[in-house]
Amino acid sequence: MVNIKSYLEQGISFLKESWSELSKVHFPSPKETVQATVVVLVLTFVMALWLGLIDLGATRLVRALLG
């Protein structure tokens, strides 16, 4: 019985602390979300282009070496 009461008290304490921490969270506005999404998409495109060019160069180099 003591264990159940202890677990219940720990659970309630956890929920109170979680709610307190959740109130400190900054949720982005829709504008901030769109801006962050655009940044991610642009960086993804730039990295894909960069890796594609590196792959193309490496492929040509290997083909040239192997004849």
Backbone as a printed PyTorch tensor [residue, N CA C, xyz], in Angstrom:
tensor([[[  0.8180,  -1.1970,   0.0000],
         [  0.0000,   0.0000,   0.0000],
         [  0.8640,   1.2640,   0.0000]],

        [[  1.9690,   1.1850,   0.7420],
         [  2.8680,   2.3300,   0.8160],
         [  3.4860,   2.5880,  -0.5610]],

        [[  3.8240,   1.5170,  -1.2770],
         [  4.4250,   1.6690,  -2.5920],
         [  3.4690,   2.3450,  -3.5620]],

        [[  2.2090,   1.9780,  -3.5240],
         [  1.2120,   2.5760,  -4.4250],
         [  1.0740,   4.0640,  -4.1260]],

        [[  1.0250,   4.4180,  -2.8430],
         [  0.8980,   5.8230,  -2.4670],
         [  2.1400,   6.6040,  -2.8950]],

        [[  3.3020,   5.9950,  -2.7380],
         [  4.5460,   6.6500,  -3.1450],
         [  4.5680,   6.8790,  -4.6610]],

        [[  4.1630,   5.8430,  -5.4240],
         [  4.1290,   5.9840,  -6.8750],
         [  3.1330,   7.0510,  -7.3010]],

        [[  2.0010,   7.1170,  -6.6270],
         [  0.9870,   8.1130,  -6.9460],
         [  1.5090,   9.5210,  -6.6660]],

        [[  2.1680,   9.7020,  -5.5380],
         [  2.7410,  11.0090,  -5.1960],
         [  3.8340,  11.4040,  -6.1930]],

        [[  4.6710,  10.4380,  -6.5910],
         [  5.7180,  10.7210,  -7.5710],
         [  5.1130,  11.1010,  -8.9210]],

        [[  4.0330,  10.4050,  -9.2890],
         [  3.3670,  10.7080, -10.5450],
         [  2.7630,  12.1000, -10.5520]],

        [[  2.1230,  12.4640,  -9.4760],
         [  1.5230,  13.7910,  -9.3710],
         [  2.6100,  14.8640,  -9.3880]],

        [[  3.7040,  14.6070,  -8.6730],
         [  4.8280,  15.5570,  -8.6630],
         [  5.4070,  15.7130, -10.0660]],

        [[  5.5470,  14.5960, -10.7770],
         [  6.0680,  14.6430, -12.1410],
         [  5.1550,  15.4690, -13.0410]],

        [[  3.8590,  15.2630, -12.9430],
         [  2.9140,  16.0080, -13.7720],
         [  2.9610,  17.5060, -13.4670]],

        [[  3.0650,  17.8630, -12.1990],
         [  3.1480,  19.2780, -11.8310],
         [  4.4180,  19.9220, -12.3820]],

        [[  5.5370,  19.2160, -12.2470],
         [  6.8050,  19.7480, -12.7500],
         [  6.7910,  19.8380, -14.2780]],

        [[  6.2040,  18.8420, -14.9200],
         [  6.1220,  18.8550, -16.3850],
         [  5.2820,  20.0260, -16.8640]],

        [[  4.1560,  20.2620, -16.2090],
         [  3.2900,  21.3750, -16.5930],
         [  4.0110,  22.7080, -16.3960]],

        [[  4.7770,  22.8070, -15.3020],
         [  5.5380,  24.0240, -15.0310],
         [  6.5760,  24.2650, -16.1260]],

        [[  7.2900,  23.2260, -16.5300],
         [  8.2930,  23.3620, -17.5850],
         [  7.6390,  23.6640, -18.9350]],

        [[  6.4940,  23.0650, -19.1950],
         [  5.7990,  23.3000, -20.4540],
         [  5.3530,  24.7490, -20.5860]],

        [[  5.0650,  25.3990, -19.4740],
         [  4.6450,  26.7980, -19.5280],
         [  5.8050,  27.7160, -19.9130]],

        [[  7.0530,  27.2230, -19.8050],
         [  8.2270,  28.0210, -20.1530],
         [  8.6120,  27.8840, -21.6220]],

        [[  7.9850,  26.9550, -22.3240],
         [  8.3510,  26.6670, -23.7160],
         [  7.8720,  27.7880, -24.6260]],

        [[  8.7520,  28.1860, -25.5600],
         [  8.3750,  29.1850, -26.5690],
         [  7.9390,  28.4510, -27.8240]],

        [[  6.6840,  28.5640, -28.1750],
         [  6.1830,  27.9570, -29.3970],
         [  6.2870,  28.9940, -30.5080]],

        [[  6.8560,  28.6120, -31.6540],
         [  7.0510,  29.5840, -32.7280],
         [  5.7330,  30.0340, -33.3460]],

        [[  5.7420,  31.2660, -33.8170],
         [  4.5730,  31.7940, -34.5110],
         [  4.5320,  31.1730, -35.9060]],

        [[  3.3980,  31.2730, -36.5910],
         [  3.3430,  30.7490, -37.9630],
         [  4.3980,  31.3800, -38.8720]],

        [[  4.6740,  32.6670, -38.6880],
         [  5.6850,  33.3420, -39.5090],
         [  7.0680,  32.7380, -39.2560]],

        [[  7.4130,  32.5130, -37.9910],
         [  8.7020,  31.9110, -37.6570],
         [  8.8030,  30.4910, -38.2020]],

        [[  7.7010,  29.7690, -38.1840],
         [  7.6900,  28.4060, -38.7050],
         [  7.9450,  28.3950, -40.2030]],

        [[  7.3200,  29.3090, -40.9260],
         [  7.5290,  29.3960, -42.3720],
         [  8.9800,  29.7790, -42.6690]],

        [[  9.5210,  30.7360, -41.9370],
         [ 10.9050,  31.1560, -42.1500],
         [ 11.8740,  29.9970, -41.9090]],

        [[ 11.6660,  29.2570, -40.8440],
         [ 12.5400,  28.1260, -40.5430],
         [ 12.4160,  27.0470, -41.6150]],

        [[ 11.2080,  26.8320, -42.1110],
         [ 10.9950,  25.8400, -43.1610],
         [ 11.7100,  26.2410, -44.4370]],

        [[ 11.6510,  27.5180, -44.7860],
         [ 12.3370,  28.0100, -45.9880],
         [ 13.8430,  27.8230, -45.8460]],

        [[ 14.3850,  28.1310, -44.6840],
         [ 15.8230,  27.9600, -44.4500],
         [ 16.2110,  26.4960, -44.6260]],

        [[ 15.4330,  25.5980, -44.0570],
         [ 15.7300,  24.1630, -44.1700],
         [ 15.6710,  23.7170, -45.6270]],

        [[ 14.6630,  24.1490, -46.3680],
         [ 14.5370,  23.7520, -47.7660],
         [ 15.6880,  24.2940, -48.6140]],

        [[ 16.0560,  25.5460, -48.4010],
         [ 17.1580,  26.1390, -49.1680],
         [ 18.4680,  25.4140, -48.8580]],

        [[ 18.7550,  25.1860, -47.5810],
         [ 19.9870,  24.4940, -47.2150],
         [ 20.0020,  23.0580, -47.7410]],

        [[ 18.8590,  22.4070, -47.7380],
         [ 18.7720,  21.0530, -48.2880],
         [ 19.0900,  21.0690, -49.7770]],

        [[ 18.5400,  22.0340, -50.4960],
         [ 18.8100,  22.1450, -51.9310],
         [ 20.2850,  22.4300, -52.1980]],

        [[ 20.8700,  23.3460, -51.4380],
         [ 22.2840,  23.6940, -51.6190],
         [ 23.1680,  22.4800, -51.3370]],

        [[ 22.8850,  21.7660, -50.2720],
         [ 23.6880,  20.5800, -49.9410],
         [ 23.5170,  19.4930, -50.9950]],

        [[ 22.3110,  19.3010, -51.5070],
         [ 22.0810,  18.3040, -52.5550],
         [ 22.8570,  18.6730, -53.8080]],

        [[ 22.8520,  19.9390, -54.1620],
         [ 23.6050,  20.4010, -55.3290],
         [ 25.1040,  20.1840, -55.1160]],

        [[ 25.6010,  20.5480, -53.9540],
         [ 27.0170,  20.3970, -53.6430],
         [ 27.4260,  18.9170, -53.6980]],

        [[ 26.6590,  18.0570, -53.0370],
         [ 26.9910,  16.6330, -53.0430],
         [ 26.8680,  16.0340, -54.4380]],

        [[ 25.9030,  16.5010, -55.2120],
         [ 25.7570,  16.0340, -56.5860],
         [ 26.9580,  16.3940, -57.4300]],

        [[ 27.4560,  17.6080, -57.2670],
         [ 28.6380,  18.0330, -58.0200],
         [ 29.8830,  17.2500, -57.5930]],

        [[ 30.0350,  17.0260, -56.3070],
         [ 31.1640,  16.2320, -55.8110],
         [ 31.0770,  14.8100, -56.3730]],

        [[ 29.8890,  14.2270, -56.3700],
         [ 29.6980,  12.8760, -56.8960],
         [ 30.0050,  12.8300, -58.3920]],

        [[ 29.5390,  13.8240, -59.1250],
         [ 29.8030,  13.8850, -60.5570],
         [ 31.3060,  13.9690, -60.8270]],

        [[ 31.9870,  14.8250, -60.0850],
         [ 33.4370,  14.9590, -60.2410],
         [ 34.1640,  13.6750, -59.8980]],

        [[ 33.7800,  13.0340, -58.7940],
         [ 34.4240,  11.7860, -58.3890],
         [ 34.1720,  10.6890, -59.4180]],

        [[ 32.9560,  10.6390, -59.9610],
         [ 32.6250,   9.6370, -60.9770],
         [ 33.4860,   9.8170, -62.2030]],

        [[ 33.6170,  11.0520, -62.6650],
         [ 34.4270,  11.3290, -63.8540],
         [ 35.9010,  11.0090, -63.5950]],

        [[ 36.3820,  11.3200, -62.4100],
         [ 37.7680,  11.0260, -62.0760],
         [ 38.0330,   9.5220, -62.0810]],

        [[ 37.1440,   8.7620, -61.4760],
         [ 37.3190,   7.3030, -61.4460],
         [ 37.2470,   6.7240, -62.8520]],

        [[ 36.2900,   7.1910, -63.6580],
         [ 36.1810,   6.6990, -65.0480],
         [ 37.4390,   7.0350, -65.8490]],

        [[ 37.9960,   8.2220, -65.6300],
         [ 39.2020,   8.6140, -66.3320],
         [ 40.3850,   7.7530, -65.9070]],

        [[ 40.4660,   7.4380, -64.6290],
         [ 41.5630,   6.6200, -64.1490],
         [ 41.4590,   5.1670, -64.6130]],

        [[ 40.2270,   4.6770, -64.6850],
         [ 40.0310,   3.2840, -65.0790],
         [ 40.0050,   3.1100, -66.5940]],

        [[ 39.8600,   4.2090, -67.2970],
         [ 39.9750,   4.2030, -68.7310],
         [ 38.7490,   3.7860, -69.4320]]])
